[in-house]
C-alpha cells in the first residue's frame, strides 16, 4: 500500500462539517491555547529549564509581589504549566431589525502545556436555536473535533495554526487596552489564589463597542496573572456564532482554576476510535496517484477505469474486515457503503473524462 500524505489542517477546517458556522469554528480554533506548538524535544532541554527556573526563584526575595503589567493581558500565563478556565459572555439587546436577542457563549478550556495537551469546549445558547456544542482536543499534533452529535473527526498534521506567539488562552484575543483604576482589596483569596482586586475604568472587546464599563479584575499576587475578571457594559457587539449585530448589555465572567494541578485530560472513546481507525486503515491501490487526507476524507486518482477500481474494493474491503451494507451503480459511477465496528465507510468512484478514474472515501465514527 502507498503511504498516504496528509495535507494542511487549514483545508480540513474549511471542509469538515460541524454543527456551527465556519466563522464560529474558525474563531474557536483561533482561540485555542497560544504557544501550544512549542515542544521541548529532549530531556536535556527540560533539565536546563528546571535548573534555570530554580536559580531564578532563589534570586527572588521571599514574599515580594511581582510587578504587575496591566498593559499585557496575557502576562504571567507563560509561567503556568496546567490550568482550567471558564469564560462566559452574554449579550442581551435588540438586533438591527428590532428583535429581542439573548445570546450566551460558555468557553471551557483545560491545558497541560508540558504534555502538549489541550481541550476546549464551546457552548452557544440562544432563544431561537438549539444548543450548539463544539469540543476540540489536542494531543501533540493530533487534533479531534466533536460536535453536538458526538461524531468525532481526527486530524494529524504539523499544526502551525495551533501555535503562535504568547501563551494566553483567550483573554488577550478578546480584550485590549485595559485601563485599571483603584486598588479595591488586597490579599483576597479567589479560586485558591491570593489576589489583589482592582476596579476597571475601561476596556475594549473584540467585535464590540463598549460604553459605561463596570468591571473588576483580580490579579495573583504571586505571578501577576489574571485569576478573575467580571464586568458588564452597554454597547454594540457582533456575534460570530449567530452572524448578528446586537445593541444592548454585554456581560462577561472569567475564572482561572486548577493552576498547575491537572495531571491528565482524557480523550473521549469515540475520538480514540477515530484515531485508531479511520481512513488510515483503508486499503488503497498500489498505483493510486495524488493521495490526500482531509480529516476523515481520503481521495486519490486511479489510472484505470472505474470498474477496475470498484472491483478492487469489492475484493479488498471484506478482507480488511468491512461488511458491505449497500452498493449502488449508475453507469460508470459507483457508491459503496461498508460497516465495521463503530465505522461507516462510504466509497464513491467515478470515471474521469481525461481517462482513468478517481475515488472519494469518507469515514464516519459514531
C-alpha positions in Angstrom: 0.0 0.0 0.0 1.2 3.5 -0.7 1.9 5.9 2.2 -0.8 8.5 2.4 0.3 12.1 2.5 -1.7 14.2 4.9 -2.4 17.7 3.7 -2.9 21.0 5.5 -5.2 21.3 8.5 -6.5 24.6 7.1 -8.3 22.7 4.3 -9.6 20.3 6.9 -11.2 23.2 8.8 -12.8 24.5 5.7 -14.2 21.2 4.5 -15.1 19.5 7.8 -18.8 19.5 8.6 -19.8 20.7 12.1 -22.9 22.0 13.8 -21.8 25.6 13.7 -20.9 28.2 11.1 -17.4 28.3 9.6 -16.8 31.7 11.1 -17.7 30.4 14.5 -15.5 27.4 14.1 -12.5 29.5 12.9 -13.0 31.8 15.9 -12.9 28.8 18.2 -9.7 27.4 16.6 -8.0 30.8 16.7 -8.7 30.9 20.5 -7.1 27.6 21.3 -4.1 27.9 23.6 -1.4 30.1 22.2 2.1 28.7 22.4 0.9 25.1 22.4 3.2 24.4 19.4 6.4 24.9 21.4 7.6 21.4 22.3 10.6 20.5 24.4 12.2 17.8 22.3 14.6 16.1 24.8 15.3 15.5 28.5 18.4 17.7 28.4 16.3 20.8 27.5 13.9 20.0 30.3 16.7 19.7 32.8 18.2 23.0 31.7 14.9 24.8 32.0 14.3 23.4 35.5 17.8 24.5 36.7 17.3 28.0 35.3 13.9 28.3 36.9 15.3 27.2 40.3 18.1 29.7 40.1 15.7 32.4 39.2 13.5 31.6 42.2 16.4 31.6 44.6 17.4 35.1 43.5 14.0 36.5 44.3 13.2 37.9 47.8 10.7 35.9 49.6 7.2 37.5 49.9 7.7 40.2 47.3 4.8 40.6 44.9 5.6 40.6 41.3 5.4 43.8 39.3 2.0 43.9 37.5 1.8 44.6 33.8 -1.6 46.0 33.3 -0.9 46.6 29.6 -0.3 42.9 28.9 -3.4 40.9 29.5 -1.5 37.6 28.9 1.2 38.5 31.4 2.1 35.6 33.7 0.3 32.8 31.8 3.6 31.6 30.4 4.7 30.6 33.9 1.8 28.2 34.3 2.1 24.6 33.1 -1.5 23.5 33.6 -4.8 25.2 34.4 -8.5 25.4 33.6 -10.7 28.4 32.9 -14.2 29.2 32.2 -15.1 32.3 30.2 -18.8 33.3 29.8 -20.1 36.0 27.6 -23.7 37.1 27.3 -25.4 39.6 25.0 -28.9 40.9 25.7 -30.5 43.5 23.5 -32.0 44.1 20.1 -30.7 43.4 16.6 -30.8 45.7 13.6 -34.4 44.7 12.9 -35.5 45.4 16.4 -35.9 41.8 17.5 -35.0 40.9 21.1 -31.9 38.8 21.3 -30.3 36.8 24.1 -27.0 35.0 23.3 -24.7 33.2 25.8 -21.4 31.6 25.0 -19.6 29.5 27.5 -16.0 28.6 26.8 -14.3 26.0 29.0 -10.6 25.2 28.4 -8.1 23.0 30.1 -4.4 22.7 29.3 -1.3 20.8 30.2 1.4 22.6 28.3 4.4 20.3 29.1 2.4 17.4 27.6 1.1 19.5 24.7 -2.4 18.6 25.6 -5.4 20.9 25.5 -9.2 20.6 25.5 -11.7 23.4 24.6 -15.5 23.1 24.9 -17.7 25.9 23.4 -21.4 26.0 24.1 -23.7 28.6 22.5 -27.2 29.2 23.7 -29.8 31.4 22.0 -33.6 31.8 22.3 -34.4 30.5 18.9 -31.7 27.9 18.1 -30.8 24.5 19.7 -27.8 24.4 21.9 -24.6 24.4 19.8 -21.7 22.4 21.2 -18.1 22.0 19.9 -15.3 20.1 21.6 -11.7 20.4 20.4 -9.0 18.2 21.8 -5.3 18.4 21.0 -2.8 15.7 21.9 0.6 16.6 20.4 0.0 17.2 16.7 -3.3 15.2 16.7 -6.5 17.3 16.8 -10.0 15.9 17.3 -13.2 17.9 16.6 -16.5 16.7 18.1 -19.9 18.4 17.6 -23.2 18.0 19.5 -24.0 14.7 17.6 -20.8 13.2 19.3 -19.3 12.3 15.9 -15.5 12.7 16.2 -13.2 13.7 13.4 -9.5 13.2 13.8 -6.7 15.2 12.1 -3.0 14.5 12.1 -0.8 17.3 10.9 2.0 19.7 11.9 -0.4 22.2 13.2 1.0 25.7 12.8 -2.5 27.0 13.3 -2.5 25.7 16.8 0.7 27.5 18.0 1.6 31.2 17.8 3.4 33.7 19.9 2.3 34.1 23.5 0.6 31.7 25.9 -2.7 33.4 26.8 -5.7 31.1 26.2 -8.3 33.7 25.4 -8.5 36.9 27.3 -5.8 38.7 25.2 -7.6 37.7 22.0 -10.9 39.2 23.3 -9.9 42.2 25.4 -7.4 45.0 24.8 -6.5 48.5 26.1 -7.3 47.5 29.7 -7.4 50.7 31.9 -7.0 49.8 35.6 -8.4 52.0 38.3 -8.1 52.0 42.1 -7.0 49.0 44.2 -10.1 47.8 45.9 -8.9 44.9 48.1 -5.6 43.2 48.9 -4.9 39.6 49.7 -8.3 38.4 48.6 -8.4 34.6 48.1 -10.1 33.8 44.8 -10.1 30.3 43.3 -7.5 29.2 45.8 -5.1 32.0 44.8 -4.1 35.1 46.9 -5.1 38.1 44.7 -5.4 41.9 44.6 -8.7 43.2 43.3 -8.8 46.4 41.1 -11.6 48.5 39.6 -11.5 48.6 35.8 -12.1 52.0 34.4 -12.3 50.9 30.7 -11.6 48.1 28.4 -12.1 47.2 24.7 -13.6 44.0 23.5 -13.2 42.4 20.0 -16.1 42.9 17.7 -17.7 45.3 20.2 -18.1 49.0 21.1 -18.4 49.4 24.8 -19.6 52.3 27.0 -20.3 52.6 30.7 -17.9 49.8 31.6 -18.4 48.5 35.1 -15.9 45.7 35.9 -13.4 44.4 38.4 -10.3 42.3 38.0 -8.3 40.1 40.3 -4.5 39.6 39.8 -2.5 36.9 41.5 0.0 38.4 44.0 2.5 35.7 43.1 2.7 35.5 39.3 0.8 38.6 38.2 -1.7 36.7 36.0 -5.4 37.3 35.9 -7.4 35.0 38.1 -10.8 36.5 37.7 -12.4 39.2 35.5 -16.1 40.1 35.7 -17.9 43.0 34.2 -20.7 44.5 32.1 -21.1 47.3 29.7 -23.6 48.9 27.4 -22.8 49.0 23.7 -22.9 47.2 20.4 -21.5 43.7 19.7 -21.3 41.4 16.8 -21.9 37.7 17.5 -19.9 35.4 15.2 -21.9 32.4 16.4 -25.2 33.9 15.1 -23.8 36.3 12.4 -25.7 39.1 14.2 -25.1 42.6 15.4 -26.9 43.4 18.7 -27.1 46.6 20.8 -27.7 46.3 24.5 -26.0 44.9 27.6 -22.8 42.9 27.3 -21.6 40.8 30.3 -18.6 38.6 30.9 -17.1 36.4 33.6 -13.7 34.8 33.6 -12.3 32.4 36.2 -8.9 30.7 36.2 -8.8 27.5 38.3 -6.8 24.3 39.0 -3.4 26.1 38.5 -0.6 23.6 38.0 -2.7 20.8 39.3 -4.0 19.0 36.2 -2.4 15.6 35.6 -4.4 14.3 32.7 -7.0 15.2 30.1 -8.9 12.2 28.8 -9.8 11.8 25.1 -13.4 10.5 24.6 -13.8 6.9 23.5 -15.3 7.8 20.1 -12.3 10.1 19.4 -9.9 7.2 20.4 -11.8 5.0 17.8 -11.4 7.8 15.2 -7.6 7.9 15.9 -7.2 4.1 15.8 -9.2 3.6 12.7 -10.4 5.9 10.0 -9.1 6.5 6.6 -5.5 5.4 7.6 -6.7 1.8 7.8 -8.4 1.6 4.4 -6.9 -0.4 1.5 -5.6 1.8 -1.3 -4.3 0.5 -4.7 -0.6 0.5 -5.1 -0.8 2.5 -8.3 -3.1 5.2 -6.8 -1.9 8.8 -7.5 -2.3 12.1 -5.8 -3.4 10.6 -2.5 -4.5 13.1 0.2 -6.4 13.0 3.5 -8.6 15.9 4.6 -9.8 15.0 8.1 -12.0 11.9 7.7 -11.9 12.0 3.9 -9.5 10.3 1.6 -9.2 11.0 -2.2 -7.0 9.8 -5.0 -6.7 9.3 -8.7 -6.6 5.8 -10.4 -5.0 5.2 -13.9 -7.5 2.5 -14.9 -11.3 2.8 -15.4 -13.8 3.0 -12.6 -15.0 -0.6 -12.9 -11.5 -2.0 -12.1 -11.3 0.3 -9.1 -14.7 -0.9 -8.0 -13.6 -4.5 -8.3 -10.5 -3.7 -6.2 -12.7 -2.5 -3.3 -15.2 -5.4 -3.7 -12.2 -7.7 -3.1 -10.2 -5.8 -0.5 -12.8 -4.4 1.8 -14.2 -7.8 3.1 -10.6 -9.0 3.5 -9.9 -6.0 5.8 -12.9 -6.9 7.9 -15.5 -4.5 6.4 -19.1 -5.7 5.7 -20.9 -4.4 2.6 -24.1 -2.6 3.6 -25.1 -1.1 0.2 -23.9 -0.9 -3.4 -25.3 1.5 -6.0 -24.1 1.7 -9.6 -25.1 4.4 -12.1 -23.2 3.7 -15.3 -19.6 4.5 -14.5 -20.4 5.9 -11.1 -20.2 3.6 -8.0 -21.2 4.1 -4.4 -20.3 1.5 -1.7 -21.2 1.6 2.0 -19.3 -0.6 4.3 -19.6 -1.1 8.1 -17.0 -2.1 10.7 -17.5 -1.8 14.5 -18.3 1.9 15.0 -17.3 3.0 11.5 -19.4 3.7 8.4 -17.3 3.9 5.2 -18.7 5.4 2.0 -16.7 4.9 -1.2 -17.6 7.0 -4.3 -15.8 6.1 -7.6 -16.3 7.9 -10.9 -14.9 7.9 -14.4 -12.6 10.8 -15.4 -13.1 12.3 -18.8 -9.4 12.5 -19.4 -9.0 8.8 -18.7 -8.8 6.8 -15.6 -11.0 7.3 -12.5 -11.0 8.9 -9.1 -12.2 8.0 -5.6 -13.5 9.8 -2.6 -13.8 7.9 0.6 -15.3 9.2 3.9 -15.3 7.6 7.3 -17.9 8.4 10.0 -17.3 7.2 13.5 -20.2 7.0 16.0 
